[in-house]
Amino acid sequence: MLKGIPPVISPELIKILMEMGHGDELVMADGNFPSVSSAQRLVCADGLGCPVLLDAIPQVFPLDQHVQKPVTLMSVVLGATYKPVIWEEYRRIIKEYKRTFTDVEYVEGFASYEHSQQAFAVLASSEMALYANIVLKKGVIMA
């Protein structure tokens, strides 16, 4: 155990977060996401949902201040009428850590799979909500 590190951040996850550099992306994947086939580096967060992880990660992980939208969500597939309620929870959590947060970028469902293959790592959660995948772009720590 370390002081100041949320207990839901595993040793493997903290290592990945520390290895990431400015502009690298972390995909937090829901349970339906093809994590294994999409990941350059895979970290499992079995039994944890995305909101719990999203509430912990920004405590140690700066969001990129040099891009307008450092957070990306998988948009609902064209023609579907599903409304992801988890997105509002994500916005609330992010605003707690980044007061200047305005909104997210959206990437079409299947294009987000291709996008994730370029990410530094995929964090596979047990989140059951649909369209719960979220991508965080790492920033720098300002002294």
DOVEXNU-46729 format. One line per 3 residues: their letters; for each residue x, y, z of C-alpha. Coordinates in steps of 0.001 Angstrom, whole numbers. Layout:
REM residues N
A = X Y Z ~ ...
//
This chain:
REM residues 143
MLK = 0 0 0 ~ 1019 3582 -625 ~ -311 6759 900
GIP = -2528 8851 -1344 ~ -3161 6122 -3921 ~ -6839 5079 -4088
PVI = -7143 1366 -3249 ~ -8969 596 -6527 ~ -5780 1510 -8421
SPE = -3848 -1736 -8585 ~ -41 -1933 -8680 ~ -273 -2895 -12357
LIK = -2499 113 -13121 ~ -291 2589 -11239 ~ 2694 1297 -13223
ILM = 840 1875 -16514 ~ -291 5358 -15449 ~ 3280 6272 -14497
EMG = 4706 4980 -17781 ~ 2274 7071 -19824 ~ 3479 10388 -21181
HGD = 1806 13611 -22261 ~ -796 12899 -24933 ~ -980 9159 -24298
ELV = -4482 7768 -23939 ~ -6039 5338 -21480 ~ -9199 3504 -22534
MAD = -11463 2549 -19644 ~ -13493 -240 -21175 ~ -16856 -1616 -20161
GNF = -17543 -5341 -19942 ~ -18708 -5578 -23577 ~ -15614 -3936 -25059
PSV = -13164 -6182 -26993 ~ -10362 -5309 -24565 ~ -7955 -8152 -25247
SSA = -8032 -7788 -29032 ~ -7842 -3979 -28870 ~ -5090 -3440 -26314
QRL = -1410 -2763 -26796 ~ -1222 -3066 -23001 ~ -4072 -4565 -20993
VCA = -4833 -4011 -17313 ~ -7794 -5779 -15716 ~ -9958 -4190 -13031
DGL = -12163 -7192 -12378 ~ -15221 -6460 -10276 ~ -14920 -2666 -10633
GCP = -17162 -358 -12630 ~ -16019 2614 -14671 ~ -17395 5330 -12335
VLL = -15388 3955 -9391 ~ -12242 3908 -11521 ~ -12956 7325 -13015
DAI = -13326 8744 -9528 ~ -9921 7332 -8528 ~ -7701 7831 -11578
PQV = -7797 11664 -11785 ~ -6417 11785 -8243 ~ -3067 10716 -9706
FPL = -3519 11319 -13455 ~ -3634 14835 -14954 ~ -5970 15363 -17890
DQH = -4413 17103 -20885 ~ -4799 20893 -20642 ~ -3471 21461 -24159
VQK = -6426 19955 -26019 ~ -9979 21207 -25985 ~ -11508 17819 -25137
PVT = -9220 15417 -23225 ~ -12084 12964 -22665 ~ -13664 10820 -25399
LMS = -16803 8682 -25299 ~ -18068 6015 -27687 ~ -21146 7477 -29361
VVL = -24347 5504 -29696 ~ -24537 3558 -32942 ~ -26387 5453 -35658
GAT = -30103 4685 -35531 ~ -30104 3403 -31948 ~ -32344 5201 -29451
YKP = -30455 4191 -26307 ~ -29510 7102 -24007 ~ -26393 6310 -21901
VIW = -27216 7632 -18426 ~ -23680 6853 -17245 ~ -22359 9768 -19332
EEY = -23843 12338 -16924 ~ -22144 10567 -14037 ~ -18855 10763 -15944
RRI = -19303 14505 -16523 ~ -20021 15084 -12826 ~ -16920 13118 -11748
IKE = -14627 14830 -14268 ~ -15830 18300 -13260 ~ -14801 17530 -9669
YKR = -11196 17122 -10818 ~ -11046 19510 -13765 ~ -13139 22578 -13050
TFT = -12524 23944 -16556 ~ -14026 20818 -18150 ~ -16659 21720 -20742
DVE = -17586 18585 -22653 ~ -16350 15386 -24232 ~ -15464 14358 -27739
YVE = -17464 11536 -29305 ~ -16147 8770 -31542 ~ -18520 6498 -33454
GFA = -18882 3033 -31943 ~ -16833 894 -34301 ~ -14359 3697 -35035
SYE = -13718 3824 -31285 ~ -12444 240 -31450 ~ -9854 1314 -34015
HSQ = -9095 4435 -31942 ~ -8453 2250 -28887 ~ -5851 211 -30737
QAF = -3696 3357 -30804 ~ -4153 3991 -27067 ~ -1299 3421 -24653
AVL = -3391 974 -22615 ~ -6847 -480 -22125 ~ -8234 -808 -18609
ASS = -10806 -3623 -18737 ~ -13508 -3093 -16125 ~ -16587 -5070 -15168
EMA = -18893 -2162 -16024 ~ -22266 -3390 -17239 ~ -23710 -91 -18527
LYA = -23899 176 -22297 ~ -21675 2714 -24059 ~ -19628 3143 -20881
NIV = -16236 3193 -22612 ~ -14289 6354 -21877 ~ -10863 7537 -23061
LKK = -8664 9843 -20986 ~ -5784 11798 -22557 ~ -2877 12331 -20163
GVI = -1611 15812 -19498 ~ 1381 17173 -17657 ~ 1865 18060 -14014
MA = 2249 21799 -13697 ~ 4811 22840 -11092
//
